[in-house]
Amino acid sequence: MSDHEATDPVAPGTPASTPPTGAGSAPTPGSQYARNSSFNSSFNSGSGMRQMRRPDTPRRLKNGIRLRRKEGVDLLTWPADAWSTLLLEGIGDAVKTEGLDYARAGQTATLQITQAGIEASVQGRAPRPYTVCITPELLSALDWDRVVAIMAREAVYSAKLLAGEMPPLVEQPFVSIGKHLVPTDAKSVSRTCTCDLPAPCKHVMCVASLVLERISGDPLLAFTLRGLDGQRLLERLQEARAIATRGVARAHSTPPAADAAPEAMPLERTLENFWRPGREINEMPSETEPFAPHALLRRLGQSPLHGKFPLVGLLASIYDSIAENGRKLRDEVAHREDAHEGAEVDEPAE
């Protein structure tokens, strides 16, 4: 083999050597493009250069409202879980996933939850944000008056709400007037967006997830969505409770004898019969106003203590046993009093 054949192998179609370009030589075809490409590549990849947005991603929004829940819209408590059934009605899995991505990325610029409904602006791919409106059916002022009056009869409602709790029993006053705190018909909730996508779109899903997160953290928003601000409801409930109880919280109505008690006798004249019930007890009406059984236990709610038997049930049984024994003792004393009076009448006079 000759010396000029012993060269390094080259790829097929690649020139073995590139002739140098001097000061007076013309550039080879493609060399200028190669230099420009190298320059553009280094320029675009610089630290101060902003990358171009892909056409399939939304425009990034600075300081947007983000979804913080790691679970998304799953594992919600009442009433947020009930609202999720309405707000997510008809949203497919793909749209739901994309809407959650929007919510986590902070694509929501504004979000307002008022007695008139929900209004938000979501930044998508278009230059201007889209406007999303969610409007539930509102309860009338008369309905709210009736609900507040019913809630004011029991202290459990104000106690739970003031403690930041929203148990499902709050739904009972609404059901008693033929309404619901959370609508049961998805058609009663209007969801609109200014985009051209099929409804309900990913922008609606984005806003719905943020609303559900807020309801989960502040259950009083469930009242706001139905037409009465949650804080205003608490104020009205406290006012109604104060008027109904005259400033005193009572489990039962005032006994009839307490309003017309006779003047007390001097103590020295009552020592002999101090522990005996007076005859006036038999004159009290046997029928009293109806009251809820175990009203105090019902107001306190479930006990935080766990055991083999529920503490509330045990206390209720004890209260029933004490009441039954008290009634038996009352009947025995009344029977002895009647027998003693009968003996005095039958005794012949001397």
C-alpha positions in Angstrom: 0.0 0.0 0.0 1.4 3.4 -0.9 1.8 6.2 1.6 -0.9 8.5 0.2 -3.5 5.7 0.6 -2.9 5.2 4.3 -5.4 7.9 5.4 -8.0 8.0 8.2 -11.3 6.6 7.1 -14.1 9.1 6.5 -17.8 8.8 6.3 -19.3 8.3 2.8 -20.2 11.5 1.1 -18.0 13.6 3.4 -15.1 15.5 1.8 -11.7 14.3 3.0 -10.4 17.7 3.7 -11.7 21.3 3.8 -9.6 23.8 1.9 -8.6 26.8 3.9 -10.1 30.1 3.1 -7.7 32.9 3.0 -8.2 36.6 2.9 -8.9 36.7 -0.8 -10.6 33.3 -1.1 -14.4 32.9 -1.6 -16.3 31.1 1.2 -17.4 27.6 0.5 -21.1 27.0 0.0 -22.9 26.5 3.4 -20.0 27.8 5.5 -21.8 31.1 6.2 -25.0 29.3 7.2 -23.0 27.1 9.6 -21.5 30.2 11.3 -24.9 31.9 11.6 -26.5 28.8 13.0 -23.7 28.4 15.6 -24.1 32.1 16.5 -27.9 31.9 16.8 -27.7 28.8 18.9 -25.3 30.3 21.3 -27.4 33.5 21.4 -30.8 31.8 22.1 -29.3 29.6 24.8 -27.9 32.5 26.8 -29.0 32.9 30.4 -30.7 36.2 29.7 -32.8 34.9 26.8 -36.4 33.9 27.4 -37.4 30.6 25.8 -40.2 30.7 23.3 -43.5 29.4 24.5 -44.8 26.2 22.9 -48.0 26.7 21.0 -49.7 23.9 23.0 -49.1 25.5 26.4 -50.9 28.4 28.0 -49.3 31.8 28.5 -47.7 31.9 31.9 -49.3 34.1 34.5 -47.3 35.8 37.3 -48.6 35.6 40.8 -51.7 33.6 39.8 -54.0 31.7 42.2 -52.7 28.2 42.6 -54.4 25.0 43.8 -52.6 23.8 47.0 -54.4 20.6 47.7 -52.2 17.6 46.8 -55.4 15.4 46.5 -56.9 17.8 43.9 -60.7 17.5 44.1 -60.6 14.0 45.8 -61.2 13.2 49.5 -63.3 16.2 50.1 -65.6 16.5 53.2 -69.2 17.7 53.2 -70.4 20.1 51.8 -67.4 20.4 49.4 -67.9 16.8 48.2 -71.6 17.6 47.5 -70.6 20.7 45.5 -68.0 18.7 43.5 -70.8 16.6 42.1 -72.5 19.7 40.7 -69.4 21.7 39.6 -67.7 18.7 37.9 -70.9 17.4 36.2 -70.2 16.5 32.5 -66.4 17.1 32.7 -64.4 14.3 31.0 -61.2 12.8 32.5 -58.9 14.5 29.9 -60.5 17.9 30.4 -60.4 17.4 34.2 -56.7 16.6 34.1 -55.9 19.6 32.0 -58.0 21.9 34.2 -56.2 20.7 37.3 -52.9 21.4 35.6 -54.1 24.9 34.9 -55.1 25.3 38.6 -51.8 24.0 39.9 -49.8 26.2 37.5 -51.6 29.3 38.8 -53.4 30.3 35.5 -56.2 31.9 37.4 -55.8 35.7 37.6 -58.9 36.6 39.7 -61.5 34.7 41.7 -64.5 36.2 43.5 -67.1 34.2 45.4 -70.0 36.4 46.4 -73.8 36.1 47.0 -74.3 36.7 43.3 -72.2 33.7 42.3 -68.6 32.9 41.2 -66.6 35.0 38.7 -63.0 34.3 37.7 -60.5 35.0 34.9 -58.3 32.2 33.6 -55.3 32.8 31.3 -55.1 30.4 28.5 -53.3 30.4 25.1 -55.0 33.5 23.9 -53.6 37.0 24.6 -56.5 37.9 26.9 -57.8 35.8 29.9 -61.1 34.0 29.6 -64.0 34.9 31.9 -65.6 32.0 33.8 -69.0 32.4 35.6 -70.6 29.9 37.9 -74.0 30.9 39.2 -76.0 28.5 41.5 -79.7 28.9 42.1 -80.2 31.2 45.1 -82.7 30.9 47.9 -85.2 33.7 48.5 -85.1 36.0 51.5 -88.2 34.3 52.9 -86.5 30.9 52.7 -83.6 32.3 54.6 -85.8 33.8 57.3 -87.5 30.4 57.8 -84.1 28.6 58.0 -82.7 31.0 60.5 -85.8 30.7 62.7 -85.5 26.9 62.7 -81.8 27.0 63.4 -82.3 29.4 66.3 -84.4 26.8 68.2 -81.4 24.5 68.7 -78.0 25.7 70.0 -76.2 22.9 68.2 -76.3 24.8 64.9 -74.7 28.0 66.2 -72.2 26.0 68.3 -71.0 23.9 65.4 -70.8 26.8 63.0 -69.0 29.1 65.4 -66.5 26.3 66.0 -65.8 26.1 62.2 -67.6 22.8 61.8 -70.2 22.0 59.1 -71.9 18.7 60.0 -74.4 17.2 57.5 -77.2 17.9 60.1 -77.0 21.6 58.9 -79.0 20.4 55.9 -82.0 19.5 58.0 -83.5 23.0 58.4 -83.4 23.4 54.7 -85.0 20.0 54.0 -87.8 20.9 56.5 -88.8 23.8 54.2 -88.5 21.8 51.1 -85.1 23.2 50.0 -81.5 22.1 50.1 -78.3 23.8 51.2 -76.5 22.1 48.3 -78.6 21.9 45.2 -79.4 18.4 44.1 -80.0 19.2 40.4 -76.9 20.0 38.3 -79.2 22.1 35.9 -79.7 24.6 38.7 -76.0 25.6 38.5 -75.0 27.6 35.4 -71.4 27.3 34.2 -70.1 29.5 31.3 -66.8 30.5 29.8 -65.9 33.0 27.0 -63.7 30.5 25.2 -64.7 28.6 22.1 -64.2 25.1 23.6 -67.0 22.7 24.2 -68.6 23.3 27.6 -67.8 22.5 30.3 -64.2 23.4 29.4 -60.8 23.1 31.2 -61.1 26.7 32.3 -64.4 25.9 34.2 -62.6 22.9 35.7 -59.7 25.1 36.8 -62.1 27.5 38.6 -64.2 24.7 40.1 -61.2 23.0 41.7 -60.2 26.3 43.3 -63.7 26.9 44.6 -63.9 23.4 46.1 -60.6 23.9 47.8 -62.0 27.1 49.4 -65.2 25.5 50.5 -63.2 22.7 52.1 -61.3 25.2 54.1 -64.2 27.6 54.8 -67.5 25.7 54.9 -69.5 28.9 55.4 -69.0 29.6 51.7 -71.7 27.0 51.1 -74.2 29.5 52.5 -72.7 32.3 50.4 -73.2 30.3 47.3 -76.9 30.1 48.1 -77.5 33.8 48.6 -76.6 34.6 52.2 -73.1 35.5 53.4 -71.8 32.9 55.9 -70.7 35.5 58.5 -74.0 37.3 58.1 -75.8 34.0 58.8 -74.0 33.6 62.0 -74.9 37.1 63.1 -78.5 36.6 62.3 -78.5 33.2 64.1 -77.0 34.8 67.3 -79.5 37.6 67.2 -82.4 35.1 66.8 -81.1 33.0 69.6 -80.8 35.9 71.9 -84.4 36.9 71.2 -85.8 33.4 71.5 -84.1 32.6 74.8 -84.1 36.1 76.3 -80.4 35.9 76.7 -80.5 32.6 78.6 -79.7 29.3 76.8 -82.2 26.6 78.0 -82.6 23.0 77.1 -86.3 22.9 78.3 -89.1 25.4 78.8 -89.6 27.0 82.2 -91.8 24.9 84.5 -95.2 26.4 85.0 -94.8 26.6 88.8 -91.6 28.7 88.6 -93.4 31.7 87.2 -95.9 31.9 90.1 -94.0 30.6 93.2 -95.6 31.3 96.5 -93.9 33.5 99.1 -91.4 31.4 101.1 -92.2 30.7 104.8 -89.7 31.4 107.6 -87.0 28.8 107.9 -87.8 27.9 111.6 -91.4 26.9 110.5 -90.1 24.5 107.8 -87.5 22.5 109.7 -89.7 19.6 110.5 -90.9 19.2 106.9 -87.9 20.5 105.1 -87.2 17.3 103.2 -90.8 16.5 102.4 -92.4 17.7 99.2 -95.2 20.2 99.7 -98.8 19.5 98.8 -98.5 22.1 96.0 -96.6 19.5 93.9 -99.7 17.5 93.4 -101.5 20.6 92.1 -99.0 21.1 89.3 -100.2 20.2 85.8 -99.1 16.7 84.8 -98.8 17.6 81.2 -95.9 19.9 80.3 -94.7 21.4 77.0 -93.1 18.8 74.7 -89.3 18.9 74.5 -86.6 17.0 72.7 -85.3 14.0 74.7 -81.7 14.4 75.8 -81.5 17.9 74.5 -78.2 18.6 76.3 -76.5 15.5 74.8 -77.8 16.4 71.3 -76.3 19.9 71.6 -72.9 18.6 72.7 -72.8 16.1 69.7 -70.7 13.0 69.5 -68.1 12.4 72.2 -64.5 12.5 71.2 -63.8 9.5 73.5 -63.9 6.1 71.8 -64.6 2.9 73.6 -66.6 -0.3 73.4 -69.9 1.5 74.0 -70.7 5.1 72.8 -70.4 7.5 75.7 -73.5 9.5 74.6 -75.6 6.3 74.6 -74.4 5.4 78.1 -75.2 8.8 79.5 -78.7 8.7 77.8 -79.4 5.4 79.5 -78.3 6.8 82.9 -80.5 9.9 82.5 -83.4 7.7 81.6 -82.9 5.5 84.7 -82.6 8.5 87.0 -85.8 10.0 85.5 -87.7 6.7 85.9 -86.5 6.3 89.6 -87.5 9.9 90.2 -91.0 9.3 88.9 -91.3 6.1 91.1 -90.2 8.0 94.2 -92.7 10.8 93.4 -95.5 8.3 93.2 -94.5 6.5 96.4 -94.4 9.8 98.3 -97.8 10.8 96.9 -99.3 7.4 97.9 -98.0 7.7 101.5 -99.3 11.2 101.8 -102.8 10.1 100.6 -102.7 7.1 103.0 -101.7 9.4 105.9 -104.5 11.9 105.1 -107.0 9.0 104.9 -106.0 7.7 108.3 -106.5 11.1 109.9 -110.0 11.4 108.4 -111.0 7.9 109.6 -109.7 8.4 113.2 -112.8 9.1 115.4 -112.8 12.4 117.3 -112.4 12.3 121.1 
